[in-house]
Amino acid sequence: MSGTSLDGVDAVLVDLSSDTPLLLAQHYLPFADELRAELLALHLPSDNELHRCQLASNQLARLYAFSIPPLLAHSGITSQQIRAIGCHGQTIRHRPESAYTLQIGNASLLAELSGISVVNDFRSRDIAAGGQGAPLVPAFHDRLLRHPEVHRVILNIGGISNVTDLSPLSPTSGFDCGPGNLLMDAWCLQHQGKPYDANGTWAASGLVLPNLLIKMLSEPYFAEPPPKSSGRDLFNMGWLNVLLQGNERPEDVQATLLELSCVSIAQSVMEYCSGAQEIYLCGGGAHNRTLMNRLQQLLPTAQITTTEQLGVDGDYLEAIAFAWLAQQTISGLPGNLPNVTGARHNCILGAIHQA
């Protein structure tokens, strides 16, 4: 899995032979600054982008392949024992309103380099059936983390934040709330030279700017009902810069961006996950103590903690989910939840590239 945060590759080796996935090994491989910059640039129309996109796709495939040997070495398992690789790929464009999505990472090259069959392109089939193509991980949350009596919410805070509602009284639902870390990370990199604001310490040093927050929250996306999904196509530095006057203190903008993430999440939970008793965080945002504390203030009736309390490593939960989604594909079983994505029916997701 390499997600909206554009920080690197989360690779996992998972045994899916029983009802509970067993994480055998994990490995993180950071993106080089040059690759991250190119992937970021490809989110917007640019010169010679088709050629550059294919080059980046090949580079990602090699990086994905490079992440596999450490997993095998750590576990003592050979590539011949691996049934398939589930590879989400790197999202470059996500436009369900125009009936397409694009995740790059040359799956044929990955199969050739690894000698392992690859399942990729998980979103397109759902979009073809009228869905958003995302989020897809709620189906895995439903399988793994649902409780028969306790109303749980799983909150993934990566570049984009998304919520999964696991109410015992209704079918699983979920959607993208809005920006998670991506705006905070970009602003921190621009003004602090750091890839992220560790523990939200810089944000905590600033003051929330009420007028800026109001302008941010006036973005129509926040008022749209689910099903809905988003990404860098909407929430990016261009979106932010239009809202700035230019004389704000950088730390105050950072504080306001953190508040935007928290308020948009809290509003989503209150409106669509009413009565939630437990909220479990995963993704990079789960490491941001300032963000977690603010969410607890905004959602005082729910107990907020991380998925580690459920025995699941939140840093690798999405990667594990795509291993499971690949298994669904290989087994000819649906991987989407129409109640989440808005698709007309359940779909077998993904394309298989045999080794």
LUMDRENKE-597375 format. One record per residue (C-alpha): residue number from 1; residue in three letters; z, y, x. Coordinates in steps of 0.25 Angstrom, whole numbers, plus 2048, in hexadecimal, padded with zeros to 3 digits. Each point is the difference from the previous one (the first is absolute). Example, Ala and Ser with C-alpha at 12.3 -4.5 7.8 and 13.67 -1.06 7.14 Angstrom:
2
{num->1, residu->ALA, zz->81F, yy->7EE, xx->831}
{num->2, residu->SER, zz->7FE, yy->80E, xx->806}
//
This chain:
355
{num->1, residu->MET, zz->800, yy->800, xx->800}
{num->2, residu->SER, zz->7FC, yy->80E, xx->805}
{num->3, residu->GLY, zz->804, yy->80A, xx->7F5}
{num->4, residu->THR, zz->7FF, yy->80F, xx->7FD}
{num->5, residu->SER, zz->80A, yy->804, xx->80A}
{num->6, residu->LEU, zz->7F5, yy->7FD, xx->80B}
{num->7, residu->ASP, zz->80B, yy->7FC, xx->80A}
{num->8, residu->GLY, zz->7FB, yy->7F2, xx->803}
{num->9, residu->VAL, zz->7FF, yy->7F1, xx->7FD}
{num->10, residu->ASP, zz->80B, yy->7F8, xx->7F9}
{num->11, residu->ALA, zz->7FD, yy->7F1, xx->803}
{num->12, residu->VAL, zz->808, yy->7F5, xx->7FA}
{num->13, residu->LEU, zz->7FF, yy->7F1, xx->800}
{num->14, residu->VAL, zz->805, yy->7FA, xx->7F3}
{num->15, residu->ASP, zz->802, yy->7F2, xx->7FB}
{num->16, residu->LEU, zz->7FD, yy->800, xx->7F1}
{num->17, residu->SER, zz->802, yy->7F1, xx->7FD}
{num->18, residu->SER, zz->80C, yy->803, xx->7F8}
{num->19, residu->ASP, zz->804, yy->80A, xx->7F5}
{num->20, residu->THR, zz->806, yy->809, xx->809}
{num->21, residu->PRO, zz->7F8, yy->805, xx->80C}
{num->22, residu->LEU, zz->805, yy->7FD, xx->80E}
{num->23, residu->LEU, zz->7FE, yy->80A, xx->80A}
{num->24, residu->LEU, zz->7FD, yy->7F9, xx->80D}
{num->25, residu->ALA, zz->7FC, yy->80B, xx->809}
{num->26, residu->GLN, zz->7FD, yy->80F, xx->800}
{num->27, residu->HIS, zz->7F9, yy->80A, xx->809}
{num->28, residu->TYR, zz->7FD, yy->80F, xx->800}
{num->29, residu->LEU, zz->7F4, yy->805, xx->808}
{num->30, residu->PRO, zz->800, yy->810, xx->800}
{num->31, residu->PHE, zz->7F2, yy->807, xx->7FE}
{num->32, residu->ALA, zz->7FC, yy->808, xx->80C}
{num->33, residu->ASP, zz->7FF, yy->80F, xx->7FE}
{num->34, residu->GLU, zz->7F1, yy->800, xx->801}
{num->35, residu->LEU, zz->7FE, yy->7F5, xx->7F5}
{num->36, residu->ARG, zz->80A, yy->807, xx->7F7}
{num->37, residu->ALA, zz->7F9, yy->80D, xx->801}
{num->38, residu->GLU, zz->7F3, yy->7F9, xx->7FD}
{num->39, residu->LEU, zz->805, yy->7F9, xx->7F4}
{num->40, residu->LEU, zz->806, yy->80D, xx->7FB}
{num->41, residu->ALA, zz->7F3, yy->808, xx->802}
{num->42, residu->LEU, zz->7F8, yy->7F5, xx->7F9}
{num->43, residu->HIS, zz->808, yy->803, xx->7F3}
{num->44, residu->LEU, zz->7F7, yy->80C, xx->7FE}
{num->45, residu->PRO, zz->7F1, yy->802, xx->801}
{num->46, residu->SER, zz->7FC, yy->802, xx->80E}
{num->47, residu->ASP, zz->7F5, yy->7FF, xx->80A}
{num->48, residu->ASN, zz->7F9, yy->7F2, xx->802}
{num->49, residu->GLU, zz->80C, yy->7FA, xx->7F8}
{num->50, residu->LEU, zz->7F9, yy->7F3, xx->7FC}
{num->51, residu->HIS, zz->7FE, yy->7FC, xx->80F}
{num->52, residu->ARG, zz->80D, yy->805, xx->804}
{num->53, residu->CYS, zz->807, yy->7F8, xx->7F4}
{num->54, residu->GLN, zz->7F9, yy->7F3, xx->805}
{num->55, residu->LEU, zz->805, yy->802, xx->80E}
{num->56, residu->ALA, zz->80E, yy->803, xx->7FB}
{num->57, residu->SER, zz->7FF, yy->7F3, xx->7F7}
{num->58, residu->ASN, zz->7FC, yy->7F8, xx->80D}
{num->59, residu->GLN, zz->80C, yy->806, xx->807}
{num->60, residu->LEU, zz->80A, yy->7FD, xx->7F5}
{num->61, residu->ALA, zz->7FB, yy->7F2, xx->800}
{num->62, residu->ARG, zz->802, yy->7FE, xx->80F}
{num->63, residu->LEU, zz->80E, yy->806, xx->7FE}
{num->64, residu->TYR, zz->803, yy->7F7, xx->7F5}
{num->65, residu->ALA, zz->7FC, yy->7F4, xx->808}
{num->66, residu->PHE, zz->808, yy->805, xx->80C}
{num->67, residu->SER, zz->80D, yy->800, xx->7F7}
{num->68, residu->ILE, zz->7FE, yy->7F1, xx->7FD}
{num->69, residu->PRO, zz->803, yy->7F9, xx->80E}
{num->70, residu->PRO, zz->80F, yy->806, xx->800}
{num->71, residu->LEU, zz->802, yy->7FA, xx->7F2}
{num->72, residu->LEU, zz->7FC, yy->7F2, xx->805}
{num->73, residu->ALA, zz->807, yy->801, xx->80D}
{num->74, residu->HIS, zz->80D, yy->804, xx->7F9}
{num->75, residu->SER, zz->7FF, yy->7F5, xx->7F6}
{num->76, residu->GLY, zz->7FA, yy->7F4, xx->808}
{num->77, residu->ILE, zz->7F5, yy->7FF, xx->7F5}
{num->78, residu->THR, zz->7F1, yy->7FF, xx->804}
{num->79, residu->SER, zz->7F5, yy->807, xx->7F9}
{num->80, residu->GLN, zz->7FB, yy->7F3, xx->7FB}
{num->81, residu->GLN, zz->80C, yy->7FF, xx->7F7}
{num->82, residu->ILE, zz->7FE, yy->80D, xx->7FA}
{num->83, residu->ARG, zz->7F9, yy->7FF, xx->7F2}
{num->84, residu->ALA, zz->7FB, yy->80F, xx->7FF}
{num->85, residu->ILE, zz->802, yy->80E, xx->804}
{num->86, residu->GLY, zz->803, yy->80A, xx->7F5}
{num->87, residu->CYS, zz->7FB, yy->80D, xx->805}
{num->88, residu->HIS, zz->801, yy->80D, xx->7F7}
{num->89, residu->GLY, zz->7F8, yy->808, xx->80A}
{num->90, residu->GLN, zz->801, yy->80F, xx->802}
{num->91, residu->THR, zz->7FD, yy->809, xx->7F4}
{num->92, residu->ILE, zz->7F6, yy->80B, xx->803}
{num->93, residu->ARG, zz->7FD, yy->804, xx->7F1}
{num->94, residu->HIS, zz->806, yy->7FC, xx->7F3}
{num->95, residu->ARG, zz->7F9, yy->805, xx->7F4}
{num->96, residu->PRO, zz->803, yy->7F7, xx->7F4}
{num->97, residu->GLU, zz->7FB, yy->80C, xx->7F7}
{num->98, residu->SER, zz->7F2, yy->7FE, xx->807}
{num->99, residu->ALA, zz->802, yy->7F0, xx->7FF}
{num->100, residu->TYR, zz->801, yy->7FE, xx->80F}
{num->101, residu->THR, zz->809, yy->7FE, xx->80B}
{num->102, residu->LEU, zz->7FE, yy->7FE, xx->80F}
{num->103, residu->GLN, zz->809, yy->7F9, xx->80A}
{num->104, residu->ILE, zz->7FA, yy->7FE, xx->80E}
{num->105, residu->GLY, zz->803, yy->7F5, xx->80A}
{num->106, residu->ASN, zz->7F5, yy->7F7, xx->803}
{num->107, residu->ALA, zz->804, yy->7F3, xx->7FA}
{num->108, residu->SER, zz->7F5, yy->7F7, xx->805}
{num->109, residu->LEU, zz->803, yy->805, xx->80E}
{num->110, residu->LEU, zz->80F, yy->7FD, xx->7FE}
{num->111, residu->ALA, zz->7FC, yy->7F2, xx->7FC}
{num->112, residu->GLU, zz->7F7, yy->7FE, xx->80C}
{num->113, residu->LEU, zz->80B, yy->805, xx->80A}
{num->114, residu->SER, zz->80B, yy->7F9, xx->7FA}
{num->115, residu->GLY, zz->7FA, yy->7F3, xx->7FC}
{num->116, residu->ILE, zz->807, yy->801, xx->7F2}
{num->117, residu->SER, zz->7FB, yy->803, xx->7F2}
{num->118, residu->VAL, zz->802, yy->80E, xx->7FB}
{num->119, residu->VAL, zz->802, yy->805, xx->7F2}
{num->120, residu->ASN, zz->7FE, yy->80F, xx->7FF}
{num->121, residu->ASP, zz->7FB, yy->80A, xx->7F6}
{num->122, residu->PHE, zz->80B, yy->7FE, xx->7F6}
{num->123, residu->ARG, zz->7FE, yy->80D, xx->7F8}
{num->124, residu->SER, zz->7F1, yy->7FF, xx->7FC}
{num->125, residu->ARG, zz->801, yy->7F5, xx->7F5}
{num->126, residu->ASP, zz->80B, yy->807, xx->7F9}
{num->127, residu->ILE, zz->7F8, yy->80D, xx->800}
{num->128, residu->ALA, zz->7F4, yy->7F9, xx->7FB}
{num->129, residu->ALA, zz->809, yy->7FB, xx->7F4}
{num->130, residu->GLY, zz->803, yy->80F, xx->7FD}
{num->131, residu->GLY, zz->80D, yy->800, xx->807}
{num->132, residu->GLN, zz->806, yy->809, xx->80B}
{num->133, residu->GLY, zz->7FF, yy->7F6, xx->80B}
{num->134, residu->ALA, zz->80E, yy->804, xx->804}
{num->135, residu->PRO, zz->80B, yy->7FE, xx->801}
{num->136, residu->LEU, zz->7FF, yy->7F1, xx->802}
{num->137, residu->VAL, zz->80D, yy->7FD, xx->806}
{num->138, residu->PRO, zz->808, yy->800, xx->7F3}
{num->139, residu->ALA, zz->7FA, yy->7F2, xx->7FC}
{num->140, residu->PHE, zz->808, yy->7FB, xx->80D}
{num->141, residu->HIS, zz->80C, yy->808, xx->7FC}
{num->142, residu->ASP, zz->800, yy->7F9, xx->7F3}
{num->143, residu->ARG, zz->7FF, yy->7F3, xx->806}
{num->144, residu->LEU, zz->80A, yy->802, xx->80B}
{num->145, residu->LEU, zz->80B, yy->80A, xx->7FC}
{num->146, residu->ARG, zz->801, yy->800, xx->7F0}
{num->147, residu->HIS, zz->80E, yy->7FD, xx->7FB}
{num->148, residu->PRO, zz->801, yy->7F9, xx->7F2}
{num->149, residu->GLU, zz->80C, yy->80A, xx->7FC}
{num->150, residu->VAL, zz->800, yy->80C, xx->809}
{num->151, residu->HIS, zz->7F6, yy->80B, xx->7FF}
{num->152, residu->ARG, zz->7FB, yy->802, xx->80E}
{num->153, residu->VAL, zz->7F6, yy->80B, xx->805}
{num->154, residu->ILE, zz->7F9, yy->7FD, xx->80D}
{num->155, residu->LEU, zz->7FC, yy->80D, xx->807}
{num->156, residu->ASN, zz->7F6, yy->800, xx->80C}
{num->157, residu->ILE, zz->800, yy->80D, xx->807}
{num->158, residu->GLY, zz->7F4, yy->7FF, xx->80A}
{num->159, residu->GLY, zz->7F6, yy->80B, xx->801}
{num->160, residu->ILE, zz->7FF, yy->800, xx->7F1}
{num->161, residu->SER, zz->80C, yy->7FC, xx->7F8}
{num->162, residu->ASN, zz->7FF, yy->7F6, xx->7F5}
{num->163, residu->VAL, zz->809, yy->7F9, xx->7F6}
{num->164, residu->THR, zz->802, yy->7F3, xx->7FA}
{num->165, residu->ASP, zz->808, yy->7FE, xx->7F3}
{num->166, residu->LEU, zz->806, yy->7F3, xx->7FF}
{num->167, residu->SER, zz->807, yy->801, xx->7F2}
{num->168, residu->PRO, zz->805, yy->7F3, xx->7FB}
{num->169, residu->LEU, zz->7FC, yy->805, xx->7F2}
{num->170, residu->SER, zz->7F1, yy->803, xx->803}
{num->171, residu->PRO, zz->7F4, yy->7FC, xx->808}
{num->172, residu->THR, zz->800, yy->805, xx->80E}
{num->173, residu->SER, zz->7F9, yy->80E, xx->802}
{num->174, residu->GLY, zz->7FE, yy->809, xx->80C}
{num->175, residu->PHE, zz->7F8, yy->80C, xx->805}
{num->176, residu->ASP, zz->7FF, yy->80A, xx->80B}
{num->177, residu->CYS, zz->80A, yy->80B, xx->7FF}
{num->178, residu->GLY, zz->7F9, yy->80A, xx->80A}
{num->179, residu->PRO, zz->802, yy->803, xx->80E}
{num->180, residu->GLY, zz->80B, yy->7F8, xx->808}
{num->181, residu->ASN, zz->800, yy->803, xx->80F}
{num->182, residu->LEU, zz->7F2, yy->804, xx->803}
{num->183, residu->LEU, zz->801, yy->80F, xx->7FD}
{num->184, residu->MET, zz->80E, yy->801, xx->807}
{num->185, residu->ASP, zz->7FA, yy->7F8, xx->80C}
{num->186, residu->ALA, zz->7F4, yy->809, xx->802}
{num->187, residu->TRP, zz->808, yy->80D, xx->7FF}
{num->188, residu->CYS, zz->80A, yy->7FA, xx->80A}
{num->189, residu->LEU, zz->7F5, yy->7FC, xx->80A}
{num->190, residu->GLN, zz->7FA, yy->80E, xx->7FE}
{num->191, residu->HIS, zz->80D, yy->808, xx->803}
{num->192, residu->GLN, zz->809, yy->7F7, xx->807}
{num->193, residu->GLY, zz->7F6, yy->7F7, xx->808}
{num->194, residu->LYS, zz->807, yy->7F4, xx->7FA}
{num->195, residu->PRO, zz->7F9, yy->7F5, xx->7F7}
{num->196, residu->TYR, zz->80B, yy->800, xx->7F6}
{num->197, residu->ASP, zz->80E, yy->808, xx->7FD}
{num->198, residu->ALA, zz->80A, yy->7F5, xx->804}
{num->199, residu->ASN, zz->80A, yy->7FF, xx->7F5}
{num->200, residu->GLY, zz->7FB, yy->80D, xx->7FA}
{num->201, residu->THR, zz->809, yy->808, xx->80A}
{num->202, residu->TRP, zz->7F6, yy->80B, xx->801}
{num->203, residu->ALA, zz->7FE, yy->801, xx->7F1}
{num->204, residu->ALA, zz->80F, yy->800, xx->7FE}
{num->205, residu->SER, zz->800, yy->80D, xx->809}
{num->206, residu->GLY, zz->7F7, yy->807, xx->7F7}
{num->207, residu->LEU, zz->801, yy->806, xx->7F2}
{num->208, residu->VAL, zz->7F8, yy->7FB, xx->7F4}
{num->209, residu->LEU, zz->7F6, yy->80B, xx->7FC}
{num->210, residu->PRO, zz->801, yy->800, xx->7F0}
{num->211, residu->ASN, zz->7F3, yy->808, xx->7FE}
{num->212, residu->LEU, zz->7F8, yy->7F6, xx->80A}
{num->213, residu->LEU, zz->806, yy->7F4, xx->7F9}
{num->214, residu->ILE, zz->7FC, yy->805, xx->7F2}
{num->215, residu->LYS, zz->7F2, yy->802, xx->805}
{num->216, residu->MET, zz->800, yy->7F2, xx->806}
{num->217, residu->LEU, zz->805, yy->7FA, xx->7F4}
{num->218, residu->SER, zz->7F5, yy->807, xx->7F7}
{num->219, residu->GLU, zz->7F6, yy->7F6, xx->806}
{num->220, residu->PRO, zz->7FA, yy->7F9, xx->7F4}
{num->221, residu->TYR, zz->802, yy->7F2, xx->806}
{num->222, residu->PHE, zz->80F, yy->801, xx->7FE}
{num->223, residu->ALA, zz->7FE, yy->802, xx->7F1}
{num->224, residu->GLU, zz->7F6, yy->7F5, xx->7FE}
{num->225, residu->PRO, zz->805, yy->7F3, xx->7FA}
{num->226, residu->PRO, zz->7FF, yy->7F3, xx->807}
{num->227, residu->PRO, zz->7F8, yy->7F8, xx->803}
{num->228, residu->LYS, zz->7FD, yy->809, xx->80C}
{num->229, residu->SER, zz->7FE, yy->7FF, xx->80F}
{num->230, residu->SER, zz->7FE, yy->80A, xx->80B}
{num->231, residu->GLY, zz->7FF, yy->802, xx->80F}
{num->232, residu->ARG, zz->7FB, yy->80A, xx->80B}
{num->233, residu->ASP, zz->7F4, yy->803, xx->7F7}
{num->234, residu->LEU, zz->809, yy->809, xx->7F8}
{num->235, residu->PHE, zz->80D, yy->802, xx->808}
{num->236, residu->ASN, zz->7FC, yy->805, xx->80E}
{num->237, residu->MET, zz->802, yy->80C, xx->809}
{num->238, residu->GLY, zz->7F5, yy->808, xx->7F9}
{num->239, residu->TRP, zz->807, yy->7FE, xx->7F3}
{num->240, residu->LEU, zz->80D, yy->806, xx->806}
{num->241, residu->ASN, zz->7FA, yy->80B, xx->807}
{num->242, residu->VAL, zz->7FA, yy->806, xx->7F4}
{num->243, residu->LEU, zz->80E, yy->801, xx->7FA}
{num->244, residu->LEU, zz->806, yy->807, xx->80C}
{num->245, residu->GLN, zz->801, yy->80F, xx->802}
{num->246, residu->GLY, zz->801, yy->7FF, xx->80F}
{num->247, residu->ASN, zz->80D, yy->806, xx->803}
{num->248, residu->GLU, zz->809, yy->7F5, xx->7FC}
{num->249, residu->ARG, zz->80A, yy->7FA, xx->80A}
{num->250, residu->PRO, zz->7FB, yy->7F2, xx->804}
{num->251, residu->GLU, zz->80D, yy->7FA, xx->7FE}
{num->252, residu->ASP, zz->800, yy->805, xx->7F2}
{num->253, residu->VAL, zz->7F3, yy->7FB, xx->7FD}
{num->254, residu->GLN, zz->805, yy->7F2, xx->805}
{num->255, residu->ALA, zz->80C, yy->801, xx->7F7}
{num->256, residu->THR, zz->7F7, yy->803, xx->7F4}
{num->257, residu->LEU, zz->7F7, yy->7F4, xx->804}
{num->258, residu->LEU, zz->80B, yy->7F7, xx->800}
{num->259, residu->GLU, zz->805, yy->806, xx->7F3}
{num->260, residu->LEU, zz->7F2, yy->7FE, xx->7FA}
{num->261, residu->SER, zz->800, yy->7F1, xx->804}
{num->262, residu->CYS, zz->80E, yy->7FE, xx->7FA}
{num->263, residu->VAL, zz->7FE, yy->808, xx->7F3}
{num->264, residu->SER, zz->7F2, yy->7F9, xx->7FD}
{num->265, residu->ILE, zz->807, yy->7F3, xx->802}
{num->266, residu->ALA, zz->80C, yy->803, xx->7F8}
{num->267, residu->GLN, zz->7F8, yy->805, xx->7F4}
{num->268, residu->SER, zz->7F7, yy->7F4, xx->801}
{num->269, residu->VAL, zz->80D, yy->7F7, xx->7FF}
{num->270, residu->MET, zz->806, yy->808, xx->7F5}
{num->271, residu->GLU, zz->7F4, yy->800, xx->7F7}
{num->272, residu->TYR, zz->7FA, yy->7F2, xx->802}
{num->273, residu->CYS, zz->80C, yy->7F8, xx->806}
{num->274, residu->SER, zz->80A, yy->804, xx->7F6}
{num->275, residu->GLY, zz->80D, yy->7F9, xx->801}
{num->276, residu->ALA, zz->7FE, yy->7FB, xx->80F}
{num->277, residu->GLN, zz->80D, yy->7FA, xx->805}
{num->278, residu->GLU, zz->7FC, yy->7FD, xx->80F}
{num->279, residu->ILE, zz->7F5, yy->807, xx->808}
{num->280, residu->TYR, zz->7FC, yy->7F9, xx->80D}
{num->281, residu->LEU, zz->7F8, yy->808, xx->80B}
{num->282, residu->CYS, zz->7F6, yy->7FB, xx->809}
{num->283, residu->GLY, zz->7F6, yy->806, xx->80A}
{num->284, residu->GLY, zz->802, yy->80B, xx->80A}
{num->285, residu->GLY, zz->807, yy->809, xx->7F6}
{num->286, residu->ALA, zz->80C, yy->7F6, xx->800}
{num->287, residu->HIS, zz->804, yy->805, xx->80E}
{num->288, residu->ASN, zz->801, yy->80E, xx->7FC}
{num->289, residu->ARG, zz->80E, yy->802, xx->7FC}
{num->290, residu->THR, zz->7FE, yy->80F, xx->7FB}
{num->291, residu->LEU, zz->7F6, yy->7FB, xx->7F6}
{num->292, residu->MET, zz->809, yy->7F4, xx->7FC}
{num->293, residu->ASN, zz->80C, yy->809, xx->7FE}
{num->294, residu->ARG, zz->7F7, yy->80A, xx->7F8}
{num->295, residu->LEU, zz->7FB, yy->7F5, xx->7F7}
{num->296, residu->GLN, zz->80E, yy->7FB, xx->7FD}
{num->297, residu->GLN, zz->803, yy->80E, xx->7FC}
{num->298, residu->LEU, zz->7F4, yy->801, xx->7F6}
{num->299, residu->LEU, zz->803, yy->7F2, xx->7FB}
{num->300, residu->PRO, zz->80F, yy->7FF, xx->7FF}
{num->301, residu->THR, zz->800, yy->7F4, xx->7F6}
{num->302, residu->ALA, zz->7F9, yy->7F6, xx->809}
{num->303, residu->GLN, zz->805, yy->7F9, xx->80C}
{num->304, residu->ILE, zz->7F6, yy->804, xx->80B}
{num->305, residu->THR, zz->7FF, yy->7F7, xx->80D}
{num->306, residu->THR, zz->7F5, yy->7F9, xx->808}
{num->307, residu->THR, zz->7F9, yy->7F3, xx->7FE}
{num->308, residu->GLU, zz->807, yy->7FA, xx->80B}
{num->309, residu->GLN, zz->80C, yy->7FE, xx->7F6}
{num->310, residu->LEU, zz->7F7, yy->7F6, xx->7FA}
{num->311, residu->GLY, zz->7FC, yy->7F9, xx->80D}
{num->312, residu->VAL, zz->7F3, yy->806, xx->801}
{num->313, residu->ASP, zz->7FC, yy->809, xx->80C}
{num->314, residu->GLY, zz->7FB, yy->80D, xx->7FA}
{num->315, residu->ASP, zz->7F7, yy->803, xx->80C}
{num->316, residu->TYR, zz->7F8, yy->7F4, xx->7FE}
{num->317, residu->LEU, zz->800, yy->7FE, xx->7F1}
{num->318, residu->GLU, zz->7F2, yy->805, xx->7FD}
{num->319, residu->ALA, zz->7FA, yy->7F7, xx->80B}
{num->320, residu->ILE, zz->807, yy->7F4, xx->7FA}
{num->321, residu->ALA, zz->7FB, yy->804, xx->7F3}
{num->322, residu->PHE, zz->7F1, yy->800, xx->805}
{num->323, residu->ALA, zz->803, yy->7F2, xx->806}
{num->324, residu->TRP, zz->804, yy->7FC, xx->7F2}
{num->325, residu->LEU, zz->7F4, yy->807, xx->7FA}
{num->326, residu->ALA, zz->7F7, yy->7F8, xx->809}
{num->327, residu->GLN, zz->806, yy->7F3, xx->7FC}
{num->328, residu->GLN, zz->7FD, yy->804, xx->7F1}
{num->329, residu->THR, zz->7F2, yy->802, xx->804}
{num->330, residu->ILE, zz->7FE, yy->7F3, xx->808}
{num->331, residu->SER, zz->807, yy->7F9, xx->7F4}
{num->332, residu->GLY, zz->7F7, yy->806, xx->7F6}
{num->333, residu->LEU, zz->80B, yy->807, xx->7F9}
{num->334, residu->PRO, zz->801, yy->80F, xx->7FB}
{num->335, residu->GLY, zz->807, yy->80A, xx->809}
{num->336, residu->ASN, zz->800, yy->80D, xx->7F7}
{num->337, residu->LEU, zz->809, yy->804, xx->7F5}
{num->338, residu->PRO, zz->7F8, yy->807, xx->7F5}
{num->339, residu->ASN, zz->80C, yy->807, xx->7FB}
{num->340, residu->VAL, zz->801, yy->806, xx->80E}
{num->341, residu->THR, zz->7F2, yy->803, xx->803}
{num->342, residu->GLY, zz->7FA, yy->802, xx->7F3}
{num->343, residu->ALA, zz->7F5, yy->7F6, xx->802}
{num->344, residu->ARG, zz->7FB, yy->7F9, xx->7F3}
{num->345, residu->HIS, zz->804, yy->7F2, xx->805}
{num->346, residu->ASN, zz->806, yy->7F8, xx->80B}
{num->347, residu->CYS, zz->7F7, yy->7FF, xx->80C}
{num->348, residu->ILE, zz->7FF, yy->7F7, xx->80C}
{num->349, residu->LEU, zz->800, yy->80A, xx->80B}
{num->350, residu->GLY, zz->7FA, yy->801, xx->80E}
{num->351, residu->ALA, zz->7F4, yy->7FB, xx->808}
{num->352, residu->ILE, zz->801, yy->7F3, xx->808}
{num->353, residu->HIS, zz->7FA, yy->800, xx->80E}
{num->354, residu->GLN, zz->800, yy->7F2, xx->805}
{num->355, residu->ALA, zz->803, yy->7FD, xx->80F}
//
